[in-house]
Amino acid sequence: MTEFRKKGVIVAIAQALDYRTRESVEELELLCKTLDIEVLDTIIQRREKPDPATYVGSGKLEKIKNFCEENQIDVVIFDDEITPIQQRNIENVLNVPILDRTQVILEIFSRHATTHEGKLQVEMAKLIYELPRLRGKGLYLSNPGAGIGTRGPGETALELDKRKVKQRISTLRKELAKLKLNRQNVRKSRLESGYYLVSIVGYTNAGKSTLLSSISGEKDILVSDKLFSTLNPTIRKVKLPSGRSCLVGDTVGFISK
């Protein structure tokens, strides 16, 4: 079966084209690979700080537009979190979907979250990110018989959307607070069990899950050559050479930016 992947281009700014810049864009390219985006090129502009209106300069943005048209680019990925104003202005020029680094990471989390708590955490993070980026058009006639959750007098569709998002965020915070309490009780039980607790920490896709699978002897642990394949802590009982046992946990990996 033929595999169709989206074609993308990475855009970044840097004061100097040093190893930090290279590491950052290479990391973003790996994140894109996890979303099945094939990065055809990386465009870096040297400047002190992002342009407040378009992230890169207007001339560079036109060159990016030409590159997208010539190479049939499906998505442009920015190596920073761009502001709502920058996003709107860039989209108006490029006429191509755009993603920033935060959106890429949130989308990966959304695809890889498996537990109920993990899914709620990702949903809340995405809503908090999207709230200032909501857009609406025009006033709607108020409904004389409006009830709870419907538009009030003179309320725009945008205001209604924001109100619903804020309500959902509030609900998610309460649900997560309850789950956090349950998690604390489970952790307390583990501490009282007498076993030492060991956490494997490190960069994402560095081999933490592979290590846990090896030392525990269990093959049911998810091992994948993709960033953030592990979003939910995995804990296994491991017997040490001394004969004692401990609880070893795999953790969510971290990234440099």
Order of alpha helices (4+ residues) and beta strands (2+ residues): beta-alpha-beta-alpha-beta-alpha-beta-alpha-alpha-alpha-beta-alpha-beta-beta
